[in-house]
Amino acid sequence: MAGTVIVDSGFVIALLRRRDTHREWAASQASQFPPPWHTCEAALSEAFHLLKPHTTLQLSALLRRHAVLSSFVFAREQEPVLALMQKYADVPMSLADACLVRMSETHPDPIVLTTDADFRAYRRHSRQVVPCALPT
């Protein structure tokens, strides 16, 4: 079992949107890897932007219950995050993805729950595969 569960906006959206293609996968992952789920403000911003107003209330509730924790401090990790974005500029890597990869480098025994296949290409500490779960 993972020590730190890190979630991206795709997982959060899939979990909260009733008609999302990956909803069943997200619900299964939520059972296998129960909260608290760690994320970054960039991923939360993406999720709030992409969710409909009534669904943002559900995301707000997850934050208030501390099921989702914004545990990343960009100001402390700015240089490594920007270096990741530069390294993966051809993908291109979003700020949220870079923050989540950096989180996987700094948290013990991480797993990233994501719907973003780009995480298969990203590497933590330059060479290590980012441990993640993606829909099949």
C-alpha positions in Angstrom: 0.0 0.0 0.0 1.3 3.5 -0.9 2.4 5.8 1.9 1.3 9.0 0.2 -1.5 9.2 -2.3 -1.1 12.1 -4.7 -4.1 13.0 -6.9 -4.3 15.1 -10.0 -7.3 17.1 -11.3 -8.3 14.2 -13.7 -8.8 11.8 -10.8 -10.8 14.4 -8.8 -12.9 15.3 -11.8 -13.6 11.6 -12.6 -14.5 10.9 -9.0 -17.0 13.8 -8.8 -18.5 13.9 -12.3 -21.3 11.4 -12.6 -20.9 10.9 -16.4 -17.1 11.0 -16.6 -15.6 8.2 -18.6 -13.2 7.3 -15.9 -15.7 7.5 -12.9 -15.8 3.8 -12.3 -12.0 3.7 -12.3 -11.7 6.7 -9.9 -14.3 5.2 -7.5 -12.3 1.9 -7.5 -9.0 3.8 -6.8 -10.7 5.8 -4.0 -11.7 2.5 -2.3 -8.2 1.0 -2.8 -6.4 4.2 -1.7 -8.7 6.0 0.8 -8.1 9.7 1.8 -6.3 11.7 2.7 -5.2 12.5 -0.9 -2.5 15.0 -1.4 -2.4 17.5 -4.2 -1.2 20.9 -5.2 -3.0 24.2 -5.7 -2.4 24.1 -9.5 -4.3 20.8 -9.7 -7.1 22.1 -7.6 -7.3 25.2 -9.8 -7.7 23.0 -12.8 -10.3 20.9 -11.2 -12.4 23.9 -9.9 -12.1 25.4 -13.4 -13.3 22.3 -15.2 -16.1 21.2 -12.8 -19.6 22.5 -13.0 -20.7 24.8 -10.1 -22.7 22.2 -8.2 -19.8 19.8 -8.5 -17.4 22.4 -7.1 -19.4 22.3 -3.9 -18.5 18.6 -3.6 -14.8 19.4 -4.2 -15.1 22.1 -1.5 -16.6 19.5 0.8 -13.6 17.2 0.2 -11.2 20.0 1.1 -13.2 21.0 4.2 -13.2 17.3 5.4 -9.5 17.1 4.7 -10.0 14.2 2.3 -8.1 16.3 -0.2 -5.1 18.2 1.2 -3.2 20.9 -0.6 0.1 19.9 0.8 2.5 21.4 -1.8 4.3 24.7 -1.3 5.4 26.0 -4.7 7.5 28.8 -3.2 9.8 26.1 -1.6 9.9 23.9 -4.7 9.9 26.5 -7.4 13.3 25.7 -9.0 12.8 21.9 -9.2 9.3 22.4 -10.6 10.5 24.9 -13.3 13.4 22.5 -14.1 10.9 19.7 -14.7 8.7 21.9 -16.9 11.8 22.8 -18.9 12.9 19.2 -19.2 9.4 18.1 -20.5 8.7 21.2 -22.6 8.1 19.0 -25.6 5.2 17.2 -23.9 4.4 20.1 -22.7 4.3 19.5 -18.9 1.7 21.7 -17.1 2.5 23.4 -13.8 0.2 21.0 -12.1 1.9 18.0 -13.5 5.3 19.3 -12.6 4.2 20.0 -9.0 2.8 16.5 -8.7 6.0 14.9 -10.1 7.9 17.0 -7.6 5.6 15.8 -4.8 6.3 12.2 -5.8 10.0 13.0 -5.3 9.5 14.5 -1.8 6.9 12.2 -0.2 7.5 8.7 1.1 6.3 5.8 -0.9 4.1 7.8 -3.2 1.5 6.8 -5.8 -0.1 9.3 -8.2 -3.7 8.7 -9.1 -4.1 10.3 -12.6 -6.0 10.0 -15.8 -3.1 11.7 -17.7 -1.0 9.3 -19.7 1.8 11.8 -19.8 2.7 10.5 -16.3 4.0 7.3 -18.0 6.7 9.5 -19.7 7.7 11.6 -16.7 10.5 10.5 -14.4 11.2 11.4 -10.8 14.7 12.0 -9.7 15.6 12.1 -13.5 15.4 8.3 -14.0 12.8 6.7 -11.8 9.3 5.9 -13.1 6.6 7.9 -11.3 4.5 5.4 -9.4 1.0 5.9 -10.7 -2.3 4.4 -11.3 -4.1 5.2 -14.6 -7.3 3.9 -16.2 -6.7 1.1 -18.7 
